[in-house]
Amino acid sequence: MLSHVKPEDLLDAADYRRWQKIQGNLQGLEEEDLANDSGTSKMEEAEFEAVSSQAWTHILSQIVKV
C-alpha cells in the first residue's frame, strides 16, 4: 500500500538536499550543474515539503489501519 512513497520523501529538507547532491555526484554531474539544478529554489522546497507531508501522512494512516 505504500509503493508510491519513496525513502527520500521521508528525509528532512536539509538531508534531502544533501541526498540530491550525492545522487548528482554519482550520476557524474559537475558541481556547477548541481548548484544550478539543486533543490535550493523556494518552489522546489515548497514542493518537497508538500510531498514529504503527504508521504508521512500515508505512512501514519497505514500504521493506524494495521
Secondary structure, 3 states (H helix, E strand, C coil): CCCCCCHHHHCCHHHHHHHHHHHHHHCCCCHHHHHHHCCCCHHHHHHHHHHHHHHHHHHHHHHHHC
